[in-house]
Amino acid sequence: MDTSGRILQYLQDRPALPLTFAVGSLYAAYYLCVVVKRPQIACGDKRLQKLIERHCPVAREYYWPTWWCFQAHVMTLLRALVQSWPHVDYRGELLPLPDGGQVKLDWADNDNSPIPSSSRPTVILLPGLTGASDENYVLHMVQETLELGYRCVVFNNRGQGGADLLTPRTYCATNTEDLECVVSHINKTFPNAKIMGVGVSLGAVILFQYLANKGKEAGLCAGMCISVTWNLPISADSLERPLSYLFYNKYLARNLVKKLKSTGHMFKNDVDVDHALKSRTIREFDERFTSKQFGYESCEDYYKDASLHHKIHLLHVPVLTLNAADDTFSPLDAIPVEKAKQNDNIAMVITAHGGHIGFLEGSIPRDRNYMFRWFSQYVDAVFKHGFKDD
């Protein structure tokens, strides 16, 4: 029997092989032609654009999402489950606030750095909605910061990170007073060190709000916002679709309710706590608790005030944002790409895939991923090169 005859006989004996090969070929073709793409970068600031072009090589690379889990929901959920948890030795500090409250700062001082402590650049990290310094994505960014030789401090919102809630006040997307106290404290502690802020999800919204509110008086040399939600009404609608509600909304709402159960007695005079504890979605919780606590007439008013798409022109500090076009928390039609092209002090990086705080890459996506490479390169570029007009 000749070679072609042997191959034909082999395939006849294994009828599933041709189908498997065909499906595999189609999957590979789709992945290579549709999934793997360079990021879209929208930037109207020549200084920021040059910094990225010269010192962030990841901007010129194709993003190769993990080939077996590039779908948005899968990537978002899997990241939290499979990503490793680097060990970080924090130094905790309870920072008192003017109203009698407190926030916990978790410091990674990096005393082995060759850069003197007094001038060692510092990254302030702001976690997501119910996150804190022990989240694996936070630990990875802390690790990246330390490897660069810089100092890192995680700003845990009130009642988060193991700190007790001392006053009847928590946090929200428009409340930036606590961050202002944190930035002021760090600037006073290290007056000769550059400081930049990096926020993730809700932390990114709070950081952006702060930079827009403070303008030139922000006390930061730059910012980075990862998986930021630009238009909260659109995001809320997206998160209430069946799969998104099942995968994220229900879980996050349950965490918010759980936290309120332990502190609800402090808010009895201000809100209907029992009603808030029955919340099954983030919007319901914000309508019954968050918006009331921070003086809004309705959740709609709160979300309108918290949205960022109409605040880009208020930035006076350079900000890099990283979003995925398939992020359920911030759909592509909510990302103000054209406004980024028309304003200074912002560069938007948008990948075709990545989910929400996902951005996995590699066949075994446990350690460093695309998001962390952007973080590391941008932080290093800001601290080493700054922003120049030439």
N, C-alpha and C positions, 0 to 999 in steps of 0.2 A: 504494500500500500504506500502510495506516495505521500509527501508531507501534507498537501491540501486535503487528501482523503483522511489522514489521521486527525487533522484539526476538525473536519466536518464530523467525523465519528465521535470525537471528544465532546463537541458541542451537543450532538444528539443524545449522548449519554447523560449530559447535564443540561437539561432544557432551561433551567433558571439562569444560567450564566449569560446568555445574550441579553435577556431582559435587565439583569443587574448591571451589565456593562452599559447598556443604553441609558438607563436611569442615571447611573453614575456620571456618564458623559454629559448628559443634559444638566445635571446639578453643577458639575464643574464649569460648564460653559456659562450658566447663569451667574455663578459666583464670580467668575473672572470678568464677565462683561457688564454686570449690573451692580454687584455688591462692592467690588474693589474700586475705589475712586479716590482721587485727591480731594482734600477738603475745599469747600468754598470759603474764601476769605473776603469779607467786605470791610473796607477800611477807608476812611476819608482823611486820615491823619498821616502825613508823609513821614513824620518822625517815628511813629509807631510802626508804620509799614516797613521802614528801613530796618528798624530793630529786629522785627520778625524775619525779614528776608535774610539778614546777615547773620543772625545768631540763634535762630530757631530752625534747624534743618528739618524738623518734623513737618514743617509747613510745605515742604517740597515733596514729601513722600506720599505714596499711596497708603491709604488706611486699609489694612487687611484684617477685617474682623474675624474672630474665631470661626472657622468655616462651618462648624457643626452647630453653631448657636447664634447666628447673626440676626435672627428675628428679634424685634424690639422687646417683647414681653419676656422671651426666654433669656435674653442677655441681661435685662434689668434684674430679674429674679435670680439668675445663676450667679451673677457677680457677688451678691451678698452671701451666697452659700459656698462657693468654691474658692473665692479669693483668700489668700493666706492672711494671717494676723501677725505682722511683725511685732517683736517685743520692743517696747519703748519704756524707758525709765523716766517717768514724769516727776516734776517737783510741783506739788499743788500749792496754790495760793488763793485764799478767799479774799476777794476785793470788795470792801464795803461800798455801798452806793448812797447817794445823797438822801434818798427817801427811807433809809433804814434797811433796804434789801441788800443782797449780795450776789455776786457771780463767782464761779470758780474758774481760775486760770490754770491750765496744766502746761507747765514749762518743760521744754526739752532744751536745756541750756547749751549743750554741745561744748563742754569745757575742754575737750580734746582738740578743738578747732585751732588752727594756726592763727586765726584772726583774733586779736585781742577782744575781750568781752565788752569793753566800753564802746568799741566801734563795730562790733559784729552785727551784720544785718539781721533783721528779725522778720519772720513771716507770721502774721496773725491768721489762724485758721478758724473759719466759722462753719460748723457742721449743719446738717439739714434739719428738717422739722422736728423730729424726735431724737435726733442724733446727739452724740457727745464725743469726747476724746477717745473713747474705746472702740469707735466704729473702725472697721478694717480699712476703709478708704482713707480715713483720717490718719491712721497709723502709717499707711504707705506714704502719704504726703509728708508726714513728719520725718520718716526715714529718708526720703529723698532730700529734704531740707538739710538734714544732718550730714548726709554724704557730700553735699555741696560746701559744707563748712559753715553754715549759717545757724542761727538760733530760731526756734519755733515755739509758739505759744498758742494753745487751743483755747478759744473763748467759748465756754459752755454757757448757754442761756440760763436764765434764772430757773432754779429748780432742777437743772440738769447736771450731769457729771458728778453726782453724789453730794451736791450742796443742797442744804435745806432751803425751802422757800420761807423767807422770814416775813414778807409783807404780802397783802392781797394784790399782787401784780405779777404777771408772767411775762410773755413776750409775743410779738406779732411781726408781720412783714413790714409795717410802717414805723415801728418803734425803734429808734436808733440812739436814744439817750444812753443806754447801757454801753453800746459800742463806743460812743464818744468818750465815756469815762475810761473805758479800757485803753483806747488809743492815747488819751491824755496821760494815763498812768504809765504806759510803756515809754512814751516820749520823755517823761520826767525821770524815769529810771535809767534810760539809756539815751541821753540827749544827743549823743554823737553818732548814733547808729541809724542807718536807713531802715524804714519800716514799710512793708507793703501788706495789703490784706488779700486773702483768698477765701472766697465763700463757695459753698456747694449747696445747690437747691435753695431751700429757704435762707440759708446762710448767705447765698449769693444775692438774693433779693435784698436782704438787710444791708449788706455791704454796698450794693449799688445805690440804695436809698440814702445811705449815709454820705456817700461821695457826692451824690446829686444835691443833697441838702447843704453840705458844708462847703462845697466848691473849693476855693483855694485854701481854705482853712482846715482841710481834712486831716492834716498831719500824717498823711501817707504819701509815698512817692509813686505808687501804682496800685492797681487792683486786678484781680482775676476772678471771674464769675463762671462757675462750672454748672451745667445743667440748670441754668437760671430760668425761671418762669417769667415771661415778659408780659403776658396779659392774663390776669387771674380769672376773669369771667370765662374766657375761652378754655383755660386750663381746668377750671372746675367742671365745665360741661364735658370735656374730654375724659376726665377721671370718673365721671358718672356713667359712662358707657359700660355695658355688662362685664366685659372681661377686665377692664381697668378697675371697675368697682370691686370685682372679686379678688383681683391680684394685689391692689394697692390701697384703694380708698377705704375699704372696710378695715384693713389692717391698721392703717395710720389713724383712722378715727378711733379704733379700739384702744390704741396706745394713748391717744390724747385723753380719752375718757378714763382710762386706768390711772393716769397721772392726776386727773382732777379728783378722783375718788379719795385719794390720800390727802388732798389739800382743800377739798370743797368747803369745809367749815369756815375757811378764811374769806370766802366770797359770798356768803349767805346774804349779806346786806346789799350787794351790788347786782347780782344776777340770780336767775332761777336755776340753781345748781341741779336740782332734781331733773328739770327738763333737759339741761345740757348733758346730763349723764345718760340720757336715752338716745343721744346722737348716733347715727349709723353711717354718716358720711362726714367728710371734712367740712363741706359747706354747712351742714346742719350744726356742727360744733361751732363754726365761726359765726353763724347767725345767732345761736343761743348763748354763746359765751364770749368768744374773742372780740367780736365787734362791739358788744355791750360793754365789756371791760375797758375798752380803749375809746369809748365815747362816740361811736358811730351809730347813726340811726338804724342802719340795716347792714346786712352782710354785703349787699350790692354797693353801698357807699364805701365800705371798707375795701372791697376788691378793686373798685375804681381808683381809690387813692393809692392802693398798693401796687398797681400796674406800672410797669417801667417804660413801655414803648413810647410814651410821650415825654420822657424825662432825659433822653440822651443828650439833648443840647445843654443840660445843666452841668455836665461833667467838666471838671477842670483838671482832673488827674487821669492819666492814661489807663484804660481798662481793656483787658482782653477777655472776651467771652467765648465759651466753648459749649455748643449745643449739637445734638443729633437731630436730623430732620425727622426721625421716626420716634422721637421722645413723646410719649403719651402725656407727660406732665406739661410739656410746652410744644404743642404742634407747630409744624413748619409755618402755617399761615399766620401764626401769632408772633413770629420772629421779625422784627422791623429791619430787614436787610437794607432797604433803600435809605432809611434814615441813617444807618451806620455809614453808608457811602457819602452822605452829605454833611456829616458832623466830624469835628475833631475829637481826639481823646478816646476813640473807641475803635476796636478791631473785633469783628465777629468771625469766629471760625465755626463752620457748620459741616458736619460729616453726614453722609447719606445714611449711615447706620450707627448704632451705639446705644440706643435706648436711653434710660435715665440713670445717670451715674454708672453707666455700663462700660462701654468702650473697650471691651475685651479683645485681645489679640493673641495669636499663638494657639497651637493645638491643645495645650494644657494651660489654660489661662489663670494661673494661681498667683503670679507675682506681678511684675511690672507690666503695665498696659499703656495704651495710647494716651489716655487722660494724664497719667503720671509723667509721661515723656513731655507732653505740652507743659505741664506744671513745672517740671524741673528745668527745662530749657528757657522758659519765659522768666522764671524767678532769677535764674543765673544771669540772663541777659540784662534784666532790669538792674540788678545790684552791681554788675561788673561794668556795664556800658552806658546805662541811663538812656536818655532821649536827647538826640542831637538833631539840629536842623540841617547839618551839612550832608 
